[in-house]
C-alpha cells in the first residue's frame, strides 16, 4: 500500500467543492472512464476581473484523483485566470504535502482540466486530440507532446517516472521504446547545460492477485473504512464479488441516507486504489 499524507486523506474523505458549480462559465473535461481516470472541472469566473469565484469538480478515479481535484479547486478560488494558469502539477502535489510517485498523474490531470476550463471560458479550443503529436501510448491515449511537456516540466529521466506522471507505458508496454526516444531527446538537451541524471531502474509489474487475494483485499479495505462510517452510526458489509462488481449493504444510519450515493462512490474509489483495478460498488439490493 502507498503512504498518503494526512492532507491527502483529508481531501479524500472530506473533499472540498465536490459537484458542479451552478452557472459555471468555464468547463474542462479530461481523461476517460475507460482509462481509469476522468475529471470534469467547472469554474465561475467574474467577467470583469477574471477572478475565479467558485470551482467544483466531478471525478472518477482513485483517492489521489479525488484529493488532487479537491485541492485544485481550493487553490484556484480567488485567483485571476493568469494566476491560476501558473499553477503546476507539482504545486498541487506540494499543497497535499506530497503524492506517491505512482500517483503523480493525478496532479497532471488536474492541471490539464484547469487549462481546459480556462480555455473554454475564453472561447478557445484546448487541444487534447493528439493532432499536435504522434500517439505514443494507445492504451491510455497519450501523445508525444504531452509526454515531452511533462518530462520537461518535472525533470523526468526514466520510463517508470513517465508512467507515474502520465500513465503512458503502464499498459501493454509496447510504447516503451517511443517513450525512451523522447527521454533521450530531452536528456540530450539538458546535457548541454548540466550532466544528464542517471536513469532509474525500470519498474516491474506487480504480480496479479488471485480471486481469494482480491476478496481479502476488499475485506481489509472495508475494515479500514468501517470506523469512519460507524462514527456516524452507519456501517458497510460485503455481500458478494462478481468479476469487477462488488456488492455491499449499507446498514445503520447509512440505510436510506441522502448521502448514500456519495458514500458508495467513496468506497468505490478506495477499492480502486487498493486493488489497482477498476471496480464498481453496487448496493446488494440492486443485484439482478
SULWO-V329737 format. One record per residue. N is the residue number from 1. RES is the residue in three letters. NEAR is the number of other C-alpha atoms within 8 Angstrom. Layout:
n: [N:N]
res: [RES:RES]
near: [NEAR:NEAR]
//
This chain:
n: [1:2:3:4:5:6:7:8:9:10:11:12:13:14:15:16:17:18:19:20:21:22:23:24:25:26:27:28:29:30:31:32:33:34:35:36:37:38:39:40:41:42:43:44:45:46:47:48:49:50:51:52:53:54:55:56:57:58:59:60:61:62:63:64:65:66:67:68:69:70:71:72:73:74:75:76:77:78:79:80:81:82:83:84:85:86:87:88:89:90:91:92:93:94:95:96:97:98:99:100:101:102:103:104:105:106:107:108:109:110:111:112:113:114:115:116:117:118:119:120:121:122:123:124:125:126:127:128:129:130:131:132:133:134:135:136:137:138:139:140:141:142:143:144:145:146:147:148:149:150:151:152:153:154:155:156:157:158:159:160:161:162:163:164:165:166:167:168:169:170:171:172:173:174:175:176:177:178:179:180:181:182:183:184:185:186:187:188:189:190:191:192:193:194:195:196:197:198:199:200:201:202:203:204:205:206:207:208:209:210:211:212:213:214:215:216:217:218:219:220:221:222:223:224:225:226:227:228:229:230:231:232:233:234:235:236:237:238:239:240:241:242:243:244:245:246:247:248:249:250:251:252:253:254:255:256:257:258:259:260:261:262:263:264:265:266:267:268:269:270:271:272:273:274:275:276:277:278:279:280:281:282:283:284:285:286:287:288]
res: [UNK:UNK:UNK:UNK:UNK:UNK:UNK:UNK:UNK:UNK:UNK:UNK:UNK:UNK:UNK:UNK:UNK:UNK:UNK:UNK:UNK:UNK:UNK:UNK:UNK:UNK:UNK:UNK:UNK:UNK:UNK:UNK:UNK:UNK:UNK:UNK:UNK:UNK:UNK:UNK:UNK:UNK:UNK:UNK:UNK:UNK:UNK:UNK:UNK:UNK:UNK:UNK:UNK:UNK:UNK:UNK:UNK:UNK:UNK:UNK:UNK:UNK:UNK:UNK:UNK:UNK:UNK:UNK:UNK:UNK:UNK:UNK:UNK:UNK:UNK:UNK:UNK:UNK:UNK:UNK:UNK:UNK:UNK:UNK:UNK:UNK:UNK:UNK:UNK:UNK:UNK:UNK:UNK:UNK:UNK:UNK:UNK:UNK:UNK:UNK:UNK:UNK:UNK:UNK:UNK:UNK:UNK:UNK:UNK:UNK:UNK:UNK:UNK:UNK:UNK:UNK:UNK:UNK:UNK:UNK:UNK:UNK:UNK:UNK:UNK:UNK:UNK:UNK:UNK:UNK:UNK:UNK:UNK:UNK:UNK:UNK:UNK:UNK:UNK:UNK:UNK:UNK:UNK:UNK:UNK:UNK:UNK:UNK:UNK:UNK:UNK:UNK:UNK:UNK:UNK:UNK:UNK:UNK:UNK:UNK:UNK:UNK:UNK:UNK:UNK:UNK:UNK:UNK:UNK:UNK:UNK:UNK:UNK:UNK:UNK:UNK:UNK:UNK:UNK:UNK:UNK:UNK:UNK:UNK:UNK:UNK:UNK:UNK:UNK:UNK:UNK:UNK:UNK:UNK:UNK:UNK:UNK:UNK:UNK:UNK:UNK:UNK:UNK:UNK:UNK:UNK:UNK:UNK:UNK:UNK:UNK:UNK:UNK:UNK:UNK:UNK:UNK:UNK:UNK:UNK:UNK:UNK:UNK:UNK:UNK:UNK:UNK:UNK:UNK:UNK:UNK:UNK:UNK:UNK:UNK:UNK:UNK:UNK:UNK:UNK:UNK:UNK:UNK:UNK:UNK:UNK:UNK:UNK:UNK:UNK:UNK:UNK:UNK:UNK:UNK:UNK:UNK:UNK:UNK:UNK:UNK:UNK:UNK:UNK:UNK:UNK:UNK:UNK:UNK:UNK:UNK:UNK:UNK:UNK:UNK:UNK:UNK:UNK:UNK:UNK:UNK:UNK:UNK:UNK:UNK:UNK:UNK:UNK]
near: [3:4:5:9:10:6:8:14:10:10:14:12:7:6:11:9:10:9:7:10:11:5:5:11:10:13:14:14:11:11:9:9:9:5:9:9:13:13:16:12:15:15:15:14:12:9:6:4:6:9:12:15:10:9:15:13:15:10:11:12:13:11:10:12:13:14:15:16:13:15:13:10:13:10:6:10:11:7:10:10:10:7:8:10:9:6:9:8:11:8:8:13:13:9:8:13:9:9:13:9:8:8:11:14:11:11:15:11:11:13:11:9:14:12:11:13:15:12:12:14:10:6:6:7:6:8:6:5:5:11:7:6:8:9:10:12:12:7:8:9:9:13:12:11:10:8:14:11:8:12:13:9:6:7:6:10:13:12:12:10:10:17:12:12:14:12:10:15:14:7:7:7:7:7:11:9:7:8:13:10:8:11:14:8:8:11:10:9:8:10:9:7:6:6:7:8:5:5:6:7:6:7:5:4:4:4:4:4:7:6:6:7:8:10:9:8:10:11:9:8:11:12:8:7:9:10:8:7:12:9:7:7:9:13:12:11:9:10:9:8:9:7:5:8:10:14:14:13:11:12:10:8:10:13:9:6:7:5:7:11:7:7:8:10:9:9:11:11:12:11:11:13:10:10:10:6:6:8:10:8:12:11:10:10:5:6:7:2]
//
